[in-house]
Amino acid sequence: MKRCLAAFVLACASASVVSLPALSQEPGFGAGPWQGNADWSHNHPFQVTPLSQIAVPGTSAANPFKSFDIIYVDPKTQLMAVSSRSSKAVAIFNASNDTMLGMTPQVFAGVGVDNPHSGPNGTVIAGDQLWAGDYPSTVRVFDLRTSLTAPKEIAAIDTGGTLRADEMDYDPKDGLVAVTNGDVQAGGGNPQFVTLISTRTLQITKKVVFDGSNGTPDASQGGIGSVLYDSQTGKFLVSIPEVGSDTTTGAVAEMDPRTGAITQVFTGINNCLAAGMAQGPGDNVLIGCDPGFPAPDPATFAPRTYIINGRTGAIVSTITQVGGEDESWYNPGDHHYYTGSRDFFTNPTATTATPVLGVIDADTNQWVENIPTGTNAHSVAANSRNNHIFVPLENGTTLCGTLPGCVDVFKSSYGNENGNGKGNGKGDGGR
């Protein structure tokens, strides 16, 4: 990030909002006393335990938190954003002390007839801007310098599709946000594409259609899962659940942010229906698999999660103890991946899904545990500074207590509360 946020942090303090750390206080990716310390967990038992619950702005007993999409935590500003369709807004929180701050204007589509007709969807914090996808095919941008409790909308960008603008991620080096229009419409008529938009001009720079031409995998049958900026390579990764008409064959495409060219296609992401991704340590990237529930074939699409090499596409590990995840996240503060596994099932004959928070050791690429969550718990993010893990839960989930839906907060026991680094992970927006 090239723009300093000191001014808007000071503005927040003057407005009696809890002070947030300036950009210069955040160490770079991979820095900090807990990075590369794989032996820590060998001497200290690792645990993830419930901590607290946070109410969602714009929701109440009369308007409960029932529908949401992605959650995002920015370790630099210590802001957390949740796409709350129930509020028709993006809810904003302070991730350093787990409190709500406010929300964007209620300008989004809200709960539509299905997810492709709803909003907000994917969201990301790009410098001093908050971005979120909406229906129909709109990307909304808000200026966080104006306010953290009610930031001003500064752009509504039409990406030229027919359904929602969905998943997104931020390339700080080139000042670009990549946004997917990945849903498949019955009868066709809406191409699946990724739009690159400048954070400086708020103008579209490239649009890449994934129809099998120009080196792209054909996403016309299964859509696009998610997009992830890989800071190791400086490229965007795009997950393709189904290549052509073969539901068992998936892929990940590598895209140059400056030209939009597809530079590599990683194959072998099979029997998966690839969804959210998370950049882990070194070159590793976690690929979440979400065939839905019930899966097209419970035996063929048994739970699995892939970890690949983000430079070569080689499969580093296949984890079978958890799957059915939409959004995934890597927390460098505790060296663990977390998965929002709402469609996980325990055996091929299961009649209901068993939603869990999946926990995977990123040093060993081995599964650690599954923590029960609640219906539709498909989103997850973590704060690398205090190792808090956040899971939005809809109204009626017991973990929210008396709140009408909430963001549930867990805490990991790794190290201390001074973990550092950048965690990221995106989902496909789900169903």
RAQUI-V955049 format. One record per residue. N is the residue number from 1. RES is the residue in three letters. PHI is phi in whole degrees, -180 to 180 (none if undefined). OMEGA is omega as a letter, one per 30 degrees, with the letter a starting at -180 (none if undefined). Layout:
# RAQUI-V955049
n = [N | N]
res = [RES | RES]
phi = [PHI | PHI]
omega = [OMEGA | OMEGA]
This chain:
# RAQUI-V955049
n = [1 | 2 | 3 | 4 | 5 | 6 | 7 | 8 | 9 | 10 | 11 | 12 | 13 | 14 | 15 | 16 | 17 | 18 | 19 | 20 | 21 | 22 | 23 | 24 | 25 | 26 | 27 | 28 | 29 | 30 | 31 | 32 | 33 | 34 | 35 | 36 | 37 | 38 | 39 | 40 | 41 | 42 | 43 | 44 | 45 | 46 | 47 | 48 | 49 | 50 | 51 | 52 | 53 | 54 | 55 | 56 | 57 | 58 | 59 | 60 | 61 | 62 | 63 | 64 | 65 | 66 | 67 | 68 | 69 | 70 | 71 | 72 | 73 | 74 | 75 | 76 | 77 | 78 | 79 | 80 | 81 | 82 | 83 | 84 | 85 | 86 | 87 | 88 | 89 | 90 | 91 | 92 | 93 | 94 | 95 | 96 | 97 | 98 | 99 | 100 | 101 | 102 | 103 | 104 | 105 | 106 | 107 | 108 | 109 | 110 | 111 | 112 | 113 | 114 | 115 | 116 | 117 | 118 | 119 | 120 | 121 | 122 | 123 | 124 | 125 | 126 | 127 | 128 | 129 | 130 | 131 | 132 | 133 | 134 | 135 | 136 | 137 | 138 | 139 | 140 | 141 | 142 | 143 | 144 | 145 | 146 | 147 | 148 | 149 | 150 | 151 | 152 | 153 | 154 | 155 | 156 | 157 | 158 | 159 | 160 | 161 | 162 | 163 | 164 | 165 | 166 | 167 | 168 | 169 | 170 | 171 | 172 | 173 | 174 | 175 | 176 | 177 | 178 | 179 | 180 | 181 | 182 | 183 | 184 | 185 | 186 | 187 | 188 | 189 | 190 | 191 | 192 | 193 | 194 | 195 | 196 | 197 | 198 | 199 | 200 | 201 | 202 | 203 | 204 | 205 | 206 | 207 | 208 | 209 | 210 | 211 | 212 | 213 | 214 | 215 | 216 | 217 | 218 | 219 | 220 | 221 | 222 | 223 | 224 | 225 | 226 | 227 | 228 | 229 | 230 | 231 | 232 | 233 | 234 | 235 | 236 | 237 | 238 | 239 | 240 | 241 | 242 | 243 | 244 | 245 | 246 | 247 | 248 | 249 | 250 | 251 | 252 | 253 | 254 | 255 | 256 | 257 | 258 | 259 | 260 | 261 | 262 | 263 | 264 | 265 | 266 | 267 | 268 | 269 | 270 | 271 | 272 | 273 | 274 | 275 | 276 | 277 | 278 | 279 | 280 | 281 | 282 | 283 | 284 | 285 | 286 | 287 | 288 | 289 | 290 | 291 | 292 | 293 | 294 | 295 | 296 | 297 | 298 | 299 | 300 | 301 | 302 | 303 | 304 | 305 | 306 | 307 | 308 | 309 | 310 | 311 | 312 | 313 | 314 | 315 | 316 | 317 | 318 | 319 | 320 | 321 | 322 | 323 | 324 | 325 | 326 | 327 | 328 | 329 | 330 | 331 | 332 | 333 | 334 | 335 | 336 | 337 | 338 | 339 | 340 | 341 | 342 | 343 | 344 | 345 | 346 | 347 | 348 | 349 | 350 | 351 | 352 | 353 | 354 | 355 | 356 | 357 | 358 | 359 | 360 | 361 | 362 | 363 | 364 | 365 | 366 | 367 | 368 | 369 | 370 | 371 | 372 | 373 | 374 | 375 | 376 | 377 | 378 | 379 | 380 | 381 | 382 | 383 | 384 | 385 | 386 | 387 | 388 | 389 | 390 | 391 | 392 | 393 | 394 | 395 | 396 | 397 | 398 | 399 | 400 | 401 | 402 | 403 | 404 | 405 | 406 | 407 | 408 | 409 | 410 | 411 | 412 | 413 | 414 | 415 | 416 | 417 | 418 | 419 | 420 | 421 | 422 | 423 | 424 | 425 | 426 | 427 | 428 | 429 | 430 | 431]
res = [MET | LYS | ARG | CYS | LEU | ALA | ALA | PHE | VAL | LEU | ALA | CYS | ALA | SER | ALA | SER | VAL | VAL | SER | LEU | PRO | ALA | LEU | SER | GLN | GLU | PRO | GLY | PHE | GLY | ALA | GLY | PRO | TRP | GLN | GLY | ASN | ALA | ASP | TRP | SER | HIS | ASN | HIS | PRO | PHE | GLN | VAL | THR | PRO | LEU | SER | GLN | ILE | ALA | VAL | PRO | GLY | THR | SER | ALA | ALA | ASN | PRO | PHE | LYS | SER | PHE | ASP | ILE | ILE | TYR | VAL | ASP | PRO | LYS | THR | GLN | LEU | MET | ALA | VAL | SER | SER | ARG | SER | SER | LYS | ALA | VAL | ALA | ILE | PHE | ASN | ALA | SER | ASN | ASP | THR | MET | LEU | GLY | MET | THR | PRO | GLN | VAL | PHE | ALA | GLY | VAL | GLY | VAL | ASP | ASN | PRO | HIS | SER | GLY | PRO | ASN | GLY | THR | VAL | ILE | ALA | GLY | ASP | GLN | LEU | TRP | ALA | GLY | ASP | TYR | PRO | SER | THR | VAL | ARG | VAL | PHE | ASP | LEU | ARG | THR | SER | LEU | THR | ALA | PRO | LYS | GLU | ILE | ALA | ALA | ILE | ASP | THR | GLY | GLY | THR | LEU | ARG | ALA | ASP | GLU | MET | ASP | TYR | ASP | PRO | LYS | ASP | GLY | LEU | VAL | ALA | VAL | THR | ASN | GLY | ASP | VAL | GLN | ALA | GLY | GLY | GLY | ASN | PRO | GLN | PHE | VAL | THR | LEU | ILE | SER | THR | ARG | THR | LEU | GLN | ILE | THR | LYS | LYS | VAL | VAL | PHE | ASP | GLY | SER | ASN | GLY | THR | PRO | ASP | ALA | SER | GLN | GLY | GLY | ILE | GLY | SER | VAL | LEU | TYR | ASP | SER | GLN | THR | GLY | LYS | PHE | LEU | VAL | SER | ILE | PRO | GLU | VAL | GLY | SER | ASP | THR | THR | THR | GLY | ALA | VAL | ALA | GLU | MET | ASP | PRO | ARG | THR | GLY | ALA | ILE | THR | GLN | VAL | PHE | THR | GLY | ILE | ASN | ASN | CYS | LEU | ALA | ALA | GLY | MET | ALA | GLN | GLY | PRO | GLY | ASP | ASN | VAL | LEU | ILE | GLY | CYS | ASP | PRO | GLY | PHE | PRO | ALA | PRO | ASP | PRO | ALA | THR | PHE | ALA | PRO | ARG | THR | TYR | ILE | ILE | ASN | GLY | ARG | THR | GLY | ALA | ILE | VAL | SER | THR | ILE | THR | GLN | VAL | GLY | GLY | GLU | ASP | GLU | SER | TRP | TYR | ASN | PRO | GLY | ASP | HIS | HIS | TYR | TYR | THR | GLY | SER | ARG | ASP | PHE | PHE | THR | ASN | PRO | THR | ALA | THR | THR | ALA | THR | PRO | VAL | LEU | GLY | VAL | ILE | ASP | ALA | ASP | THR | ASN | GLN | TRP | VAL | GLU | ASN | ILE | PRO | THR | GLY | THR | ASN | ALA | HIS | SER | VAL | ALA | ALA | ASN | SER | ARG | ASN | ASN | HIS | ILE | PHE | VAL | PRO | LEU | GLU | ASN | GLY | THR | THR | LEU | CYS | GLY | THR | LEU | PRO | GLY | CYS | VAL | ASP | VAL | PHE | LYS | SER | SER | TYR | GLY | ASN | GLU | ASN | GLY | ASN | GLY | LYS | GLY | ASN | GLY | LYS | GLY | ASP | GLY | GLY | ARG]
phi = [none | -98 | -100 | -73 | -103 | -58 | -64 | -78 | -66 | -64 | -63 | -64 | -64 | -68 | -92 | 67 | -93 | -54 | -67 | -111 | -68 | -75 | -56 | -67 | -83 | -92 | -64 | -73 | -60 | 90 | -88 | 108 | -68 | -102 | -78 | 74 | -101 | -69 | -80 | -57 | -71 | -74 | -105 | -135 | -60 | -90 | -139 | -119 | -130 | -63 | -123 | -165 | -131 | -121 | -69 | -101 | -54 | 86 | -118 | -163 | -61 | -78 | -134 | -68 | -80 | -112 | -134 | -156 | -126 | -95 | -117 | -142 | -119 | -103 | -67 | -74 | -89 | 61 | -102 | -124 | -125 | -128 | -78 | -100 | -69 | -62 | -96 | 56 | -157 | -96 | -80 | -121 | -132 | -93 | -78 | -81 | -130 | 60 | -127 | -83 | -107 | 169 | -160 | -69 | -55 | -85 | -107 | -84 | -65 | 78 | -84 | -98 | -67 | -159 | -61 | -62 | -111 | -124 | -173 | -76 | -121 | -62 | -146 | -154 | -100 | -118 | 65 | -102 | -121 | -110 | -113 | -156 | -86 | -145 | -104 | -94 | 46 | -126 | -110 | -105 | -124 | -125 | -93 | -74 | -72 | -76 | -176 | -96 | -90 | -155 | -64 | -77 | -77 | -114 | -161 | -130 | -100 | -83 | -91 | 87 | -104 | -111 | -111 | -71 | -81 | -119 | -72 | -156 | -153 | -116 | -104 | -71 | -65 | -102 | 64 | -131 | -115 | -98 | -128 | -97 | -113 | -111 | -75 | -103 | -98 | -57 | 87 | 78 | 93 | -132 | -65 | -95 | -150 | -118 | -109 | -103 | -128 | -77 | -78 | -88 | -102 | 59 | -116 | -71 | -104 | -151 | -137 | -117 | -90 | -99 | -123 | 94 | -96 | 54 | 81 | -83 | -67 | -78 | -104 | -69 | -96 | -112 | 78 | -114 | -78 | -159 | -133 | -140 | -86 | -96 | -71 | -72 | -104 | 72 | -120 | -90 | -108 | -124 | -87 | -116 | -61 | -143 | -90 | 66 | -104 | -93 | -66 | -86 | -107 | -120 | -158 | -129 | -100 | -100 | -126 | -75 | -69 | -83 | -107 | 80 | -72 | -84 | -94 | -153 | -127 | -91 | -104 | 90 | -86 | -103 | 51 | -136 | 55 | -55 | -125 | -73 | -129 | -146 | -80 | -99 | -72 | 60 | -95 | -74 | -136 | -85 | -114 | -81 | -114 | -139 | -77 | 83 | -136 | -72 | -69 | -53 | -147 | -59 | -78 | -65 | -104 | -60 | -53 | -160 | -140 | -100 | -122 | -120 | -83 | -72 | -94 | -111 | 85 | -61 | -78 | -87 | -157 | -119 | -102 | -108 | -85 | -151 | -171 | 67 | -99 | -97 | -86 | -131 | -147 | -109 | -111 | -68 | -68 | -128 | 63 | -133 | -90 | -130 | -125 | -89 | -96 | -74 | -103 | -67 | -133 | -87 | -159 | -61 | -99 | -60 | -98 | -137 | -76 | -122 | -61 | -142 | -94 | -82 | -125 | -130 | -75 | -80 | -78 | -108 | 58 | -121 | -66 | -109 | -168 | -119 | -109 | -57 | -122 | -173 | -51 | 64 | -79 | -112 | -122 | -157 | -151 | -140 | -104 | -70 | -80 | -123 | 59 | -91 | -115 | -117 | -132 | -66 | -132 | -78 | -53 | 100 | -79 | -64 | -65 | -85 | 63 | -89 | -73 | -83 | 94 | -167 | -102 | -84 | -113 | -113 | -133 | -95 | -93 | -66 | 61 | -132 | -95 | -126 | -63 | -130 | 127 | -120 | -106 | -154 | 175 | -131 | -122 | -94 | 87 | 66 | -108]
omega = [a | a | a | a | a | a | a | l | l | l | l | a | a | l | l | l | a | a | l | a | l | a | a | l | a | l | l | a | l | l | l | a | a | l | l | a | a | a | a | a | l | a | a | l | l | l | l | a | l | a | a | l | l | l | a | l | l | l | a | l | l | l | a | l | a | a | a | l | a | l | a | l | l | a | a | a | a | l | l | a | l | l | a | l | l | l | a | a | l | l | a | a | l | a | a | l | l | l | l | l | a | a | l | l | a | a | a | a | a | a | l | a | l | a | l | l | a | l | g | a | l | l | l | l | a | a | l | l | l | a | l | l | a | l | g | l | a | l | a | a | a | a | a | l | a | a | l | a | l | a | a | l | a | l | l | a | l | l | l | l | a | l | a | l | a | a | a | l | a | l | a | a | a | a | a | l | l | a | l | l | a | a | l | a | l | a | l | l | l | a | l | a | l | l | l | a | l | l | a | a | a | l | l | l | l | l | a | a | a | a | a | l | l | l | a | l | l | a | a | a | a | l | l | a | a | l | a | l | l | a | l | a | a | a | l | l | a | a | a | a | a | l | a | a | a | a | a | a | l | a | l | l | l | a | l | a | a | a | a | a | l | a | l | l | l | a | l | l | a | a | a | a | a | a | a | l | l | l | a | a | l | a | a | l | l | l | l | l | a | l | a | l | f | l | l | l | a | l | l | a | l | a | l | l | a | l | a | l | a | l | a | a | l | l | a | a | l | a | a | a | l | l | l | a | l | l | l | a | l | l | l | l | l | l | l | l | l | a | l | a | a | a | l | l | a | l | a | a | a | l | l | l | l | a | a | l | a | a | a | l | a | l | a | a | l | l | l | a | l | a | a | l | a | a | l | l | a | a | a | l | a | l | a | l | a | l | l | a | a | a | l | a | a | l | l | l | a | a | l | a | a | l | l | a | a | l | a | a | l | l | l | a | a | l | l | a | l | l | a | l | a | l | l | l | a | l | a | l | l | a | none]
